[in-house]
Amino acid sequence: MNPLRTYPNLSRLLLFVVLTAIALILPDFLPLPENTAKVFPFVGLILVVLANWALYKTENKNLDDLGFNFKIQNLKYLPTGLILGILAVLVGYYLKSFLTNDKIIVQQEIDFGDLAKQLYWILPTAAVQEFICRSYGYKKLISTYNLKIANLVVVIIFISMHNIFNIGIFGALFYSISLIIGHCVFANALLRSGTIYFAIGIHWGSNMANNQLFTENQLSTSILFLEKAVQEEAAGFNPLGILLYLITLNIGFILLWLFIKKWRQNEKA
């Protein structure tokens, strides 16, 4: 009995999980030259891409189904996504600092060498997460079941890939909500553009902005950093204030989510 014929959808989903897991673990066992990971952090990404390619081959398809090729109409979405992801974080950064009365300081001397290194290092990390969460498996869940179930499954996986368990129950809840909003942006970017490059670009830009460009403390790569205001002691649990803070923190991504939906509708029209 061939499970790919008897249970074609379920078997392929399980195979996707197995191949992706192997792709993530395999780099630790490959006889690569010493310090390869420090110089070329794309080995894991290449293996995850190959796992997706192998699964598409079982359906006589290829990675064009994800818009992952060298066509200009797809490649252009990578830098476009990078810029949009950075801008989305910048909007939330400014509004959050206004809400907390933190002073934004403009960095006078940016280390552009470090900046280029971080761009290089963060790209494969963002791309791997997109190929795990929003690639063959995600699209197979949509076609097998429906978009709601696909989103639910992938959101759970996406949240579990982040460290939400060591920041307290409320911290975990707020971080999870931010990750859910992030998933909605990345998923819409893929589905409405037809290429995973768009999701990768936005993810790349948001990670770059959050970790290196617009920071709490001054880094060598910071364009903006904060001079923290003296905070008054909290008067008690304020759900409305927490909700306002959460929306403010994610407002750039919420606007980007709406923009992608509206923009693609207008473009198709």
C-alpha positions as CSV (number, residue, x, y, z in Angstrom):
1,M,0.0,0.0,0.0
2,N,1.3,3.4,-1.0
3,P,0.2,6.0,1.6
4,L,0.8,8.8,-0.9
5,R,-2.0,7.3,-2.9
6,T,-4.2,6.0,-0.2
7,Y,-4.0,9.0,2.1
8,P,-2.4,11.6,-0.2
9,N,-3.1,14.8,1.8
10,L,-2.5,13.4,5.3
11,S,0.6,11.5,4.3
12,R,2.1,14.6,2.6
13,L,1.4,16.7,5.7
14,L,3.1,14.2,7.9
15,L,6.0,13.9,5.4
16,F,6.3,17.7,5.5
17,V,6.7,17.6,9.3
18,V,9.3,14.8,9.1
19,L,11.4,16.3,6.3
20,T,11.3,19.8,7.9
21,A,12.5,18.3,11.2
22,I,15.3,16.5,9.4
23,A,16.3,19.6,7.6
24,L,16.5,21.6,10.9
25,I,18.6,18.9,12.6
26,L,20.8,17.7,9.8
27,P,23.3,20.7,9.7
28,D,24.6,19.6,13.1
29,F,25.6,16.2,11.6
30,L,27.0,17.3,8.2
31,P,30.8,17.2,7.7
32,L,31.0,20.9,7.0
33,P,34.2,22.9,7.3
34,E,34.8,24.4,10.7
35,N,33.0,27.8,11.3
36,T,30.8,27.3,8.2
37,A,27.8,28.4,10.2
38,K,29.5,31.7,11.2
39,V,30.4,32.5,7.6
40,F,27.4,31.0,5.7
41,P,24.2,30.8,7.8
42,F,22.1,29.5,4.9
43,V,22.7,25.8,5.2
44,G,19.5,25.2,7.3
45,L,17.5,27.3,4.9
46,I,18.7,25.4,1.8
47,L,17.7,22.1,3.5
48,V,14.2,23.4,4.4
49,V,13.8,24.7,0.9
50,L,14.8,21.3,-0.5
51,A,12.2,19.6,1.8
52,N,9.5,21.8,0.3
53,W,10.8,21.1,-3.3
54,A,10.7,17.3,-2.6
55,L,7.1,17.5,-1.5
56,Y,6.0,19.5,-4.5
57,K,7.8,17.0,-6.7
58,T,5.5,14.3,-5.3
59,E,2.6,16.3,-6.9
60,N,4.4,17.0,-10.1
61,K,4.8,20.7,-9.1
62,N,7.7,22.8,-8.1
63,L,8.5,25.8,-5.9
64,D,6.8,28.1,-8.4
65,D,3.7,27.3,-6.3
66,L,5.3,29.4,-3.6
67,G,6.5,32.0,-6.1
68,F,10.0,31.0,-5.1
69,N,12.1,31.4,-8.2
70,F,14.3,34.0,-9.8
71,K,11.6,35.9,-11.7
72,I,11.8,39.7,-11.2
73,Q,8.1,40.0,-10.5
74,N,8.6,37.8,-7.5
75,L,12.1,38.9,-6.4
76,K,11.0,42.5,-6.1
77,Y,8.8,41.6,-3.2
78,L,11.9,40.8,-1.0
79,P,13.2,44.4,-0.8
80,T,9.7,45.7,-0.8
81,G,8.8,43.5,2.2
82,L,12.0,44.5,3.9
83,I,11.1,48.2,3.7
84,L,7.5,47.7,4.7
85,G,8.5,45.5,7.7
86,I,10.9,48.2,8.9
87,L,8.3,51.0,8.5
88,A,5.6,48.9,10.3
89,V,7.9,48.6,13.4
90,L,8.9,52.2,13.2
91,V,5.3,53.3,13.5
92,G,4.7,51.2,16.6
93,Y,8.1,52.3,18.0
94,Y,7.2,56.0,17.8
95,L,3.6,55.6,19.2
96,K,4.8,53.4,22.0
97,S,7.5,55.9,23.1
98,F,4.8,58.6,23.0
99,L,2.6,56.5,25.2
100,T,5.4,55.7,27.7
101,N,6.9,59.2,27.6
102,D,10.3,57.8,26.5
103,K,12.6,60.1,24.6
104,I,13.7,58.9,21.2
105,I,17.4,59.6,20.6
106,V,18.9,59.6,17.1
107,Q,22.1,57.6,16.8
108,Q,25.0,59.9,15.6
109,E,27.5,57.2,14.6
110,I,26.1,54.0,13.1
111,D,28.4,51.1,12.4
112,F,27.4,50.3,8.9
113,G,29.6,47.2,8.8
114,D,27.8,45.7,11.8
115,L,24.5,46.8,10.1
116,A,25.3,44.9,7.0
117,K,26.4,41.8,9.0
118,Q,23.0,41.8,10.8
119,L,21.1,42.1,7.6
120,Y,23.0,39.1,6.3
121,W,22.5,37.1,9.5
122,I,18.8,37.9,10.1
123,L,17.7,37.0,6.6
124,P,18.1,33.2,6.8
125,T,16.5,33.1,10.2
126,A,13.4,34.9,9.0
127,A,13.3,32.8,5.8
128,V,13.5,29.5,7.7
129,Q,10.6,30.4,9.9
130,E,8.6,31.3,6.8
131,F,9.4,28.0,5.1
132,I,8.4,26.2,8.2
133,C,5.1,28.0,8.9
134,R,3.9,29.4,5.6
135,S,5.0,27.2,2.7
136,Y,4.0,23.8,1.4
137,G,2.5,22.6,4.7
138,Y,0.4,25.8,5.1
139,K,-0.9,25.7,1.6
140,K,-1.6,22.0,1.9
141,L,-3.7,22.6,5.0
142,I,-5.7,25.3,3.2
143,S,-6.4,23.0,0.2
144,T,-7.2,20.0,2.4
145,Y,-9.3,21.7,5.1
146,N,-9.8,25.4,4.9
147,L,-8.0,28.7,5.6
148,K,-9.3,29.0,9.2
149,I,-7.9,25.6,10.2
150,A,-4.7,26.3,8.4
151,N,-4.3,29.6,10.2
152,L,-5.1,28.0,13.6
153,V,-2.5,25.2,13.2
154,V,0.2,27.5,11.9
155,V,-0.4,30.1,14.6
156,I,0.1,27.5,17.3
157,I,3.4,26.3,15.6
158,F,4.6,29.9,15.1
159,I,4.0,30.8,18.7
160,S,5.7,27.7,19.9
161,M,8.8,28.6,17.9
162,H,9.3,31.7,20.1
163,N,10.3,32.0,23.7
164,I,7.0,33.0,25.4
165,F,7.3,30.7,28.4
166,N,9.8,32.6,30.5
167,I,8.2,36.0,30.6
168,G,5.2,35.4,32.9
169,I,1.6,34.6,31.9
170,F,0.7,38.2,30.9
171,G,3.9,38.6,29.0
172,A,3.3,35.3,27.2
173,L,-0.3,36.4,26.4
174,F,0.7,39.8,25.0
175,Y,3.6,38.4,23.0
176,S,1.4,35.7,21.6
177,I,-1.1,38.3,20.4
178,S,1.7,40.1,18.7
179,L,2.8,36.9,17.0
180,I,-0.8,36.2,15.9
181,I,-0.9,39.6,14.2
182,G,2.5,38.9,12.7
183,H,1.2,35.7,11.2
184,C,-1.8,37.5,9.7
185,V,0.6,39.9,8.0
186,F,3.0,37.2,6.7
187,A,0.2,34.9,5.6
188,N,-1.6,37.7,3.7
189,A,1.6,38.7,2.1
190,L,2.1,35.2,0.8
191,L,-1.4,34.6,-0.4
192,R,-2.1,38.0,-1.9
193,S,1.2,38.4,-3.7
194,G,1.6,34.8,-4.7
195,T,5.2,34.7,-3.5
196,I,6.8,33.7,-0.2
197,Y,9.5,36.4,-0.9
198,F,7.0,39.0,0.3
199,A,6.4,37.2,3.6
200,I,10.2,36.7,4.0
201,G,10.9,40.3,3.3
202,I,8.4,41.7,5.8
203,H,9.6,39.2,8.4
204,W,13.2,40.1,7.7
205,G,12.5,43.8,8.0
206,S,10.5,43.5,11.2
207,N,13.2,41.3,12.9
208,M,15.9,43.7,11.7
209,A,14.0,46.8,13.0
210,N,13.0,45.3,16.4
211,N,16.5,43.9,17.2
212,Q,18.9,46.3,15.5
213,L,17.4,49.5,14.2
214,F,14.9,50.8,16.7
215,T,16.0,49.6,20.1
216,E,15.5,50.1,23.8
217,N,19.2,50.6,24.5
218,Q,21.9,52.0,22.3
219,L,23.6,49.5,19.9
220,S,26.2,50.0,17.2
221,T,23.4,49.4,14.7
222,S,20.7,51.5,16.3
223,I,19.2,54.3,14.2
224,L,17.0,55.2,17.1
225,F,17.2,54.3,20.8
226,L,15.3,55.3,23.9
227,E,16.0,57.4,26.9
228,K,13.6,55.8,29.3
229,A,11.2,58.0,31.3
230,V,10.8,57.6,35.0
231,Q,7.8,55.3,35.4
232,E,5.2,55.8,38.1
233,E,4.3,52.8,40.1
234,A,1.3,51.0,38.6
235,A,-2.0,51.8,40.3
236,G,-3.3,48.3,39.7
237,F,-4.5,46.1,36.9
238,N,-5.7,48.3,34.1
239,P,-7.1,46.1,31.2
240,L,-8.0,49.2,29.1
241,G,-4.5,50.6,29.4
242,I,-2.9,47.2,28.6
243,L,-5.2,46.9,25.5
244,L,-4.2,50.4,24.4
245,Y,-0.5,49.6,24.9
246,L,-0.9,46.3,22.9
247,I,-2.7,48.0,20.0
248,T,-0.1,50.8,20.0
249,L,2.8,48.4,19.9
250,N,1.3,46.5,17.0
251,I,-0.4,49.4,15.1
252,G,2.2,49.4,12.3
253,F,1.5,45.7,11.6
254,I,-2.2,46.1,11.8
255,L,-2.1,49.0,9.3
256,L,0.3,46.9,7.1
257,W,-2.2,44.0,7.2
258,L,-5.0,46.2,6.1
259,F,-2.8,47.8,3.5
260,I,-1.8,44.5,1.9
261,K,-5.4,43.4,1.7
262,K,-6.6,46.7,0.2
263,W,-3.6,47.1,-2.1
264,R,-3.9,43.7,-3.7
265,Q,-7.7,44.1,-4.2
266,N,-7.1,47.4,-6.0
267,E,-4.2,46.0,-8.0
268,K,-6.4,43.1,-9.2
269,A,-9.3,45.4,-10.0
